[in-house]
Amino acid sequence: MRTLVHLSDLHFGKVDEALLRPLRDLVHKLAPDLVVVSGDLTQRAKSEQFEQAKAWLDTLPGPQIIVPGNHDISLYNVFRRFVQPLTRYKRYITDDLDPIYVDGEIAVLGVNTARSLTFKDGRVNQEQVDKIKQELGGLPRSITRIIVTHHPFDLPEHEDDVNLVDRAPMAMKTFADCGVDLLLSGHMHTSRAGNTSERYRTHEYAALVVQAGTATSTRGRGEVNSFNVVRVEHDRIEVDRYGWDDIGKQFSLMQTEPFLRSGNVWAAHTEGLMATGL
């Protein structure tokens, strides 16, 4: 089994400072095999915000897979936005926009969906899809395949489709061909776990989709600050959602959702579902 801590939408420049130490301490206590950060490390892509984000990320255990979000591209500086859109991200965080981690049980590939031509929407292109196929297509079936993006590939029915990754159907076809099991994302500042069966009616294939809320931002959009712990086995994935308890001043386990794989279809396993609330 592998344990992943899934953080998203940190938004340094707009963080609740009281959350940083408890979150750091809990991540260390969880002892993850991998820390995943699915974008929006900063609020306005300023140098000092990237420096703060980097300094805090360096206090977390490794290895780490990090991808940028739309907030990590300058908004108001036209030159930086269109000519040097991720220069500061690459300078302070990592110059690898397609990071990958592979061991004997999991393969985790980060994909950059942030684009300067849109203010908040995301996109994948053919080159990125080809790279996904190259990196994941030839792996043994025993390896659980995981994609990390900032923008989501699936959403609940009530959400606007504009928030989906542009060209998602093209990517989903490759995901099905490669047997991608799990899609991790952020962007919406809300937590969700489900599968792709309703939106993408691909024969005998449905990936598990897990969105993380905002771990540290003050922009909660009606949900407490939260993050996910994803426990991965070959035919079972368990998603723990931790949320901020303002009374106890700590992150507490709020819900556990188990999912089982049958063939190439991941689906919720309702028996044993645990919801605690705060």
Residue pairs with C-beta under 8 A, 6 or more apart in sequence:
1 105
1 231
1 232
1 233
2 33
2 34
2 103
2 105
2 106
2 144
2 231
2 232
3 30
3 31
3 32
3 33
3 34
3 229
3 230
3 231
3 232
4 32
4 33
4 34
4 35
4 36
4 106
4 108
4 146
4 184
4 229
4 230
4 231
4 232
5 27
5 30
5 32
5 34
5 35
5 36
5 227
5 228
5 229
5 230
6 36
6 38
6 184
6 210
6 212
6 227
6 228
6 229
6 230
7 23
7 35
7 36
7 37
7 38
7 212
7 215
7 227
8 37
8 38
8 39
8 40
8 150
8 185
8 186
8 187
8 211
8 212
8 213
8 214
8 215
8 227
9 38
9 39
9 40
9 69
9 186
9 187
9 189
9 212
9 213
9 214
9 215
9 217
10 37
10 40
10 41
10 42
10 53
10 56
10 214
10 215
10 216
10 217
11 40
11 41
11 42
11 43
11 71
11 214
11 216
11 217
11 218
11 219
12 41
12 42
12 43
12 49
12 50
12 52
12 53
12 56
12 216
13 42
13 43
13 44
13 46
13 48
13 49
13 52
14 43
14 217
14 218
14 219
15 216
15 217
15 218
16 216
16 217
16 218
16 225
18 249
19 215
19 216
19 225
19 244
19 251
20 56
20 216
22 249
22 250
22 251
23 215
23 216
23 227
23 251
24 56
24 59
24 60
26 242
26 250
26 251
27 35
27 60
27 61
28 60
28 61
30 229
31 61
32 61
32 229
33 103
33 106
34 63
34 64
34 65
34 101
34 106
34 108
35 60
35 61
35 62
35 63
35 64
35 65
36 64
36 65
36 66
36 108
36 148
36 184
37 57
37 64
37 65
37 66
37 67
38 67
38 69
38 148
38 149
38 150
38 184
38 185
38 186
38 187
38 212
39 67
39 68
39 69
39 70
39 71
39 72
39 113
39 114
39 149
39 150
39 151
39 186
39 187
40 68
40 69
40 70
40 71
40 72
40 150
40 186
40 187
40 217
41 49
41 50
41 53
41 57
41 66
41 68
41 69
41 71
41 72
41 89
41 93
42 49
42 50
42 53
42 71
42 72
43 49
43 71
43 217
44 71
44 74
44 75
44 76
45 71
45 72
45 73
45 74
45 75
45 80
45 88
45 89
46 88
47 88
47 92
50 72
50 88
50 89
50 91
50 92
50 93
51 92
53 92
53 93
54 92
54 93
57 64
57 66
57 93
63 101
65 99
65 100
65 101
65 108
65 110
65 148
66 93
66 94
66 99
66 110
67 97
67 99
67 110
67 111
67 112
67 113
67 148
67 149
67 150
68 86
68 89
68 93
68 97
68 112
68 114
68 150
69 114
69 150
69 151
69 186
69 187
70 114
70 115
70 118
70 119
70 120
70 121
70 122
70 150
70 151
70 187
72 86
72 88
72 89
72 114
73 80
73 81
73 85
73 86
73 89
73 114
73 115
73 116
74 80
74 81
74 85
74 88
75 81
75 119
80 87
80 88
81 116
82 116
82 117
85 114
85 115
85 116
86 97
86 112
86 114
90 97
97 110
97 112
98 109
98 110
98 111
98 112
98 128
98 131
99 109
99 110
100 107
100 108
100 109
100 110
100 135
101 107
101 108
102 108
102 139
102 143
104 143
105 142
105 143
105 144
105 232
105 234
106 143
106 144
106 145
106 146
106 232
107 135
107 136
107 139
107 143
107 144
107 145
107 146
108 146
108 148
109 132
109 135
109 136
109 145
109 146
109 147
109 148
110 148
110 149
111 124
111 128
111 132
111 147
111 148
111 149
112 128
112 149
112 150
113 122
113 123
113 124
113 149
113 150
113 151
113 165
114 122
114 150
115 121
115 122
115 123
121 151
121 162
121 163
121 166
122 149
122 150
122 151
122 165
122 166
122 187
123 151
123 165
123 166
123 167
124 149
124 165
124 166
124 167
124 168
124 170
124 171
125 167
126 170
128 171
129 170
129 171
129 174
132 147
132 171
132 174
132 175
132 178
132 180
133 174
133 177
133 178
136 145
136 178
136 179
136 180
137 177
137 178
139 145
141 179
142 234
144 181
144 182
144 232
144 233
144 234
144 237
145 178
145 179
145 180
145 181
145 182
146 180
146 181
146 182
146 183
146 184
146 232
147 175
147 180
147 182
147 183
147 184
148 184
148 185
149 165
149 183
149 184
149 185
150 185
150 186
150 187
151 163
151 164
151 165
151 185
151 187
152 163
152 164
152 165
152 183
152 185
152 186
152 187
152 188
152 209
152 211
153 164
153 165
153 168
153 171
153 172
153 183
153 185
153 196
153 207
153 209
154 164
154 183
154 194
154 195
154 196
154 199
154 200
154 209
155 161
155 163
155 164
155 188
155 192
155 199
156 192
156 194
157 198
159 188
163 187
163 188
165 171
169 200
172 196
172 200
172 202
172 207
173 202
174 180
175 183
175 207
176 202
176 205
176 264
179 264
180 207
181 207
181 208
181 237
181 261
181 266
182 207
182 208
182 209
182 210
182 230
182 232
182 237
182 266
183 196
183 207
183 208
183 209
183 210
184 210
184 211
184 212
184 228
184 230
185 209
185 210
185 211
185 212
186 211
186 212
186 213
186 214
187 211
188 211
188 221
189 213
189 214
189 217
189 219
189 220
189 221
189 223
190 211
190 213
190 221
190 223
191 211
191 212
191 213
191 223
191 226
191 228
191 241
192 209
192 210
192 211
193 208
193 209
193 210
193 211
193 239
193 257
193 259
193 268
194 208
194 209
194 268
195 206
195 207
195 208
195 209
195 259
195 265
195 266
195 267
195 268
196 202
196 206
196 207
196 209
197 206
197 265
197 267
200 206
204 263
204 264
204 265
205 264
205 265
206 264
206 265
206 266
206 267
207 266
208 237
208 259
208 266
210 228
210 230
210 239
212 226
212 227
212 228
213 220
213 223
213 224
213 225
213 226
213 227
213 243
214 220
214 221
214 223
214 225
214 226
215 225
215 226
215 227
216 225
217 225
223 243
224 243
224 244
224 246
224 278
225 243
225 244
225 251
226 241
226 242
226 243
226 244
226 251
226 254
227 241
227 242
227 251
228 239
228 240
228 241
228 242
229 239
229 240
229 242
230 237
230 238
230 239
230 240
231 237
231 238
231 239
231 240
234 261
235 260
235 261
235 262
236 258
236 259
236 260
236 261
236 269
237 258
237 259
237 261
237 266
238 256
238 257
238 258
238 259
239 256
239 257
239 258
239 259
240 253
240 255
240 256
241 253
241 254
241 255
241 256
241 257
242 251
242 252
242 253
242 254
243 251
243 252
243 254
243 278
244 250
244 251
244 278
245 251
245 252
245 278
252 276
252 278
253 276
254 275
254 276
254 277
254 278
255 274
255 275
255 276
256 273
256 274
256 275
257 268
257 273
258 268
258 269
258 272
258 273
259 266
259 267
259 268
259 269
260 266
260 267
260 269
